[in-house]
C-alpha cells in the first residue's frame, strides 16, 4: 500500500481504534440489507480476472448507456454549467443525503448484532460530526480513487485487505488497474439496480474501510506486530469465507490482481 494511501486522519484513527472492540476487526464485511459479497461480485468473473491476469489490459468495455437522465433538463435560456458533468458508467451513482443517513444507521445495527451496543455506540460517537465519504476520499485520493463509483470503493477495500494480509504496499498505477478489474467483477443483476443500491453499497464499504484502516494505521504507528498479524489473518479469513479468494496467493501488479506470489 502506498504511503499516501495509509496516511491517517489522526482524530478519526484515534476515535475508531478506541471505539470499536477488537473482535469487530474479525467480522465479515458489513453490507446493506441481507446482501453478502458473493451477491455483489460474480465469483466466475472474479476468478476469470485474477486467473487470466489480464487486469488493466483486459478487453475494452462496451460504452455504458445510462437508462436515466443524469441531470435535470435546464429551462430554456438558462446558462450552461461551468464544468461538464462527469460521464456516468455502469457502476456510477449520484449521492443523496437520505441514503447516507440510512447507511450509517444500518451499519450501526449490523455492528451491534456482532459486538453489542458498545460497538454501535462507539462507532456512532467516532463518526459523529464527520463525513465518512470525505474521510475515505482523503485517504485514497492519492491513488486516483473518487466517490460516486462503486468500482473505486470496492478497489480500495480489496487493496486495503490485501495490504493487511500481506504486509505489502501498492501504488497509484496498481490501484487504477484494480479499479478497472472491479468494474468487470460486479454481478450484472446488482449493477442493473442502479441509484440508491449503488450508493448504499459504496458508503457501507467506506465505513468498513475506515474501521479497518483505523485499526491498521494504529497498529503500524505503534509497531504492534501482534496486532498487524491479527489484522492480516482476519483479512485473509474474511476474503476466503466471502469470495473463496486467498489474498496471500494474489500478486498486485500494474495490471491489477493476478494469481501467483
C-alpha positions as CSV (number, residue, x, y, z in Angstrom):
1,X,0.0,0.0,0.0
2,X,1.4,3.4,-0.9
3,X,2.4,5.6,2.0
4,X,-0.1,8.3,1.0
5,X,-2.8,5.6,1.0
6,X,-2.2,4.6,4.6
7,X,-1.8,8.1,6.0
8,X,-4.0,8.5,9.0
9,X,-6.7,11.0,9.6
10,X,-5.4,11.5,13.1
11,X,-8.6,12.2,15.0
12,X,-10.7,9.6,13.2
13,X,-8.0,6.9,13.7
14,X,-7.8,7.6,17.4
15,X,-11.6,7.7,17.8
16,X,-12.3,4.5,15.8
17,X,-9.4,2.5,17.2
18,X,-10.6,3.2,20.7
19,X,-14.3,2.9,20.0
20,X,-14.5,-0.5,18.2
21,X,-14.0,-3.7,20.1
22,X,-11.1,-5.8,18.8
23,X,-13.5,-8.5,17.8
24,X,-15.0,-6.1,15.3
25,X,-11.9,-6.4,13.2
26,X,-12.6,-10.1,12.6
27,X,-16.2,-9.5,11.4
28,X,-17.3,-10.3,7.9
29,X,-17.8,-7.3,5.5
30,X,-20.8,-5.4,6.7
31,X,-23.1,-4.9,3.7
32,X,-26.5,-3.3,3.1
33,X,-29.6,-5.4,3.9
34,X,-29.2,-9.1,3.6
35,X,-26.5,-8.9,0.9
36,X,-23.3,-11.0,1.1
37,X,-20.3,-10.2,-1.0
38,X,-21.0,-13.1,-3.5
39,X,-24.3,-11.4,-4.3
40,X,-22.5,-8.3,-5.4
41,X,-19.3,-9.7,-7.1
42,X,-19.7,-12.5,-9.6
43,X,-17.4,-15.3,-8.5
44,X,-16.9,-16.5,-12.0
45,X,-15.9,-13.1,-13.2
46,X,-13.6,-12.6,-10.2
47,X,-11.9,-15.9,-10.9
48,X,-11.5,-15.1,-14.6
49,X,-10.0,-11.7,-13.8
50,X,-7.4,-12.9,-11.4
51,X,-6.7,-16.3,-13.1
52,X,-6.1,-14.8,-16.5
53,X,-4.0,-12.0,-15.1
54,X,-5.4,-9.6,-17.7
55,X,-6.1,-6.8,-15.2
56,X,-6.0,-3.3,-16.6
57,X,-5.1,-4.7,-20.1
58,X,-8.3,-6.6,-20.5
59,X,-10.5,-6.1,-23.4
60,X,-12.2,-2.7,-23.5
61,X,-15.7,-2.4,-22.1
62,X,-18.7,-1.6,-24.1
63,X,-19.8,2.0,-23.7
64,X,-22.4,2.4,-21.0
65,X,-25.7,4.0,-22.0
66,X,-27.5,5.2,-18.8
67,X,-31.2,4.4,-18.6
68,X,-31.9,7.7,-16.8
69,X,-31.2,11.4,-17.2
70,X,-28.0,12.1,-15.3
71,X,-29.1,15.7,-14.6
72,X,-32.4,17.6,-14.9
73,X,-33.1,19.5,-18.1
74,X,-32.4,23.2,-17.7
75,X,-35.1,25.7,-18.6
76,X,-34.6,27.5,-21.9
77,X,-32.3,30.4,-21.6
78,X,-30.5,29.1,-18.5
79,X,-26.7,29.4,-18.8
80,X,-24.9,26.1,-19.2
81,X,-23.0,24.7,-16.1
82,X,-19.4,26.0,-16.0
83,X,-18.0,22.4,-15.6
84,X,-19.2,19.4,-17.6
85,X,-20.8,16.6,-15.7
86,X,-18.6,13.6,-15.4
87,X,-19.5,10.7,-17.7
88,X,-21.7,8.1,-16.0
89,X,-20.7,4.4,-16.0
90,X,-22.5,1.2,-15.2
91,X,-21.2,1.5,-11.6
92,X,-21.7,5.2,-11.0
93,X,-24.2,6.8,-8.7
94,X,-25.4,10.2,-7.5
95,X,-25.3,10.5,-3.7
96,X,-28.4,11.5,-1.7
97,X,-28.2,12.7,2.0
98,X,-31.1,10.5,3.0
99,X,-29.4,7.4,1.7
100,X,-26.2,8.3,3.6
101,X,-28.2,8.6,6.9
102,X,-29.8,5.2,6.3
103,X,-26.4,3.6,5.6
104,X,-25.0,4.9,8.9
105,X,-28.0,3.5,10.8
106,X,-27.7,0.1,9.1
107,X,-24.0,-0.1,9.7
108,X,-24.5,0.6,13.4
109,X,-27.3,-2.0,13.6
110,X,-25.2,-4.7,12.0
111,X,-22.2,-3.9,14.2
112,X,-24.4,-4.1,17.2
113,X,-25.5,-7.6,16.3
114,X,-21.9,-8.8,16.4
115,X,-20.3,-6.7,19.1
116,X,-23.2,-5.5,21.2
117,X,-24.3,-1.9,22.0
118,X,-20.7,-0.9,22.8
119,X,-19.6,-1.3,19.3
120,X,-22.5,0.5,17.8
121,X,-22.3,3.5,20.2
122,X,-18.5,3.6,19.8
123,X,-18.7,3.9,16.0
124,X,-21.6,6.4,16.2
125,X,-19.6,8.7,18.5
126,X,-16.4,8.3,16.4
127,X,-18.1,9.4,13.2
128,X,-20.4,12.0,14.8
129,X,-20.0,15.3,13.1
130,X,-17.7,13.8,10.4
131,X,-18.3,13.0,6.8
132,X,-17.2,9.4,6.2
133,X,-17.3,9.9,2.4
134,X,-15.0,12.8,2.7
135,X,-12.7,10.9,5.1
136,X,-12.5,7.9,2.8
137,X,-11.8,10.2,-0.2
138,X,-9.0,12.0,1.7
139,X,-7.2,8.7,2.3
140,X,-7.5,7.3,-1.3
141,X,-7.2,10.4,-3.4
142,X,-3.5,9.8,-4.0
143,X,-4.4,6.6,-5.8
144,X,-6.9,8.5,-8.1
145,X,-10.0,6.9,-6.5
146,X,-13.1,9.0,-6.1
147,X,-16.6,8.8,-4.5
148,X,-19.5,8.3,-6.9
149,X,-18.5,5.0,-8.3
150,X,-18.8,1.5,-6.7
151,X,-15.6,0.3,-8.6
152,X,-13.4,2.9,-6.9
153,X,-14.7,2.0,-3.4
154,X,-14.5,-1.8,-4.0
155,X,-11.0,-1.3,-5.3
156,X,-9.9,0.5,-2.2
157,X,-11.4,-2.2,0.0
158,X,-9.7,-5.1,-1.8
159,X,-6.3,-3.3,-1.8
160,X,-6.6,-2.5,2.0
161,X,-7.4,-6.1,2.9
162,X,-4.6,-7.4,0.5
163,X,-2.1,-5.0,2.1
164,X,-3.1,-6.1,5.6
165,X,-3.0,-9.8,4.7
166,X,0.5,-9.5,3.0
167,X,2.2,-6.7,4.9
168,X,2.7,-5.2,1.4
169,X,2.5,-1.9,-0.5
170,X,0.6,-0.5,-3.5
171,X,0.8,2.4,-5.9
172,X,-1.5,4.5,-8.0
173,X,-1.0,2.5,-11.2
174,X,-1.9,-0.7,-9.4
175,X,-5.0,1.0,-7.8
176,X,-6.3,2.2,-11.1
177,X,-5.8,-1.3,-12.7
178,X,-7.8,-2.8,-9.7
179,X,-10.5,-0.3,-10.2
180,X,-10.9,-1.5,-13.8
181,X,-11.0,-5.1,-12.6
182,X,-13.7,-4.3,-10.1
183,X,-16.0,-2.8,-12.7
184,X,-15.8,-6.1,-14.6
185,X,-16.4,-8.2,-11.5
186,X,-19.8,-6.9,-10.4
187,X,-22.8,-9.2,-10.8
188,X,-24.9,-7.9,-13.7
189,X,-28.0,-8.1,-11.6
190,X,-26.6,-5.8,-8.9
191,X,-25.3,-3.4,-11.5
192,X,-28.8,-3.1,-13.1
193,X,-30.3,-1.9,-9.8
194,X,-28.6,1.5,-10.2
195,X,-29.2,4.5,-8.0
196,X,-29.6,4.1,-4.2
197,X,-28.3,0.4,-4.0
198,X,-25.0,1.6,-5.6
199,X,-24.7,4.4,-3.1
200,X,-25.7,2.1,-0.1
201,X,-23.0,-0.4,-1.1
202,X,-20.3,2.2,-1.6
203,X,-20.9,4.1,1.6
204,X,-21.2,0.9,3.6
205,X,-17.9,-0.3,2.2
206,X,-16.4,3.1,3.1
207,X,-17.4,2.6,6.7
208,X,-15.9,-0.9,6.7
209,X,-12.7,0.6,5.1
210,X,-12.5,3.4,7.7
211,X,-12.9,1.0,10.6
212,X,-10.3,-1.5,9.3
213,X,-7.9,1.3,8.1
214,X,-8.0,3.0,11.6
215,X,-7.0,-0.3,13.3
216,X,-4.3,-0.9,10.7
217,X,-2.7,2.6,10.9
218,X,-2.9,2.5,14.7
219,X,-1.0,-0.9,14.7
220,X,1.6,0.5,12.2
221,X,2.2,3.6,14.3
222,X,2.7,1.5,17.5
223,X,4.7,-1.1,15.6
224,X,2.4,-3.7,17.1
225,X,3.5,-6.8,15.3
226,X,0.8,-8.9,17.1
227,X,-2.0,-6.6,16.1
228,X,-0.7,-6.4,12.5
229,X,-0.6,-10.2,12.3
230,X,-4.2,-10.4,13.7
231,X,-5.5,-7.9,11.2
232,X,-3.7,-9.7,8.3
233,X,-5.2,-13.0,9.3
234,X,-8.7,-11.5,9.7
235,X,-8.5,-10.0,6.2
236,X,-7.3,-13.4,4.8
237,X,-10.2,-15.3,6.5
238,X,-12.8,-12.7,5.5
239,X,-12.0,-13.0,1.8
240,X,-11.7,-16.8,1.8
241,X,-15.1,-17.1,3.5
242,X,-16.9,-14.4,1.4
243,X,-15.4,-15.0,-2.0
244,X,-13.1,-18.0,-1.9
245,X,-10.2,-15.7,-2.5
246,X,-6.8,-16.4,-0.9
247,X,-5.3,-12.9,-0.6
248,X,-1.9,-14.4,0.1
249,X,-1.9,-16.1,-3.2
250,X,-2.5,-12.9,-5.1
251,X,0.1,-10.6,-6.6
252,X,-0.7,-6.9,-7.1
253,X,0.7,-5.7,-10.4
254,X,0.3,-2.8,-12.9
255,X,-2.4,-4.9,-14.5
256,X,-4.2,-5.5,-11.2
257,X,-4.6,-8.6,-9.1
258,X,-3.2,-11.9,-10.5
259,X,-2.7,-15.3,-9.1
260,X,0.8,-16.3,-8.1
261,X,3.2,-14.8,-5.5
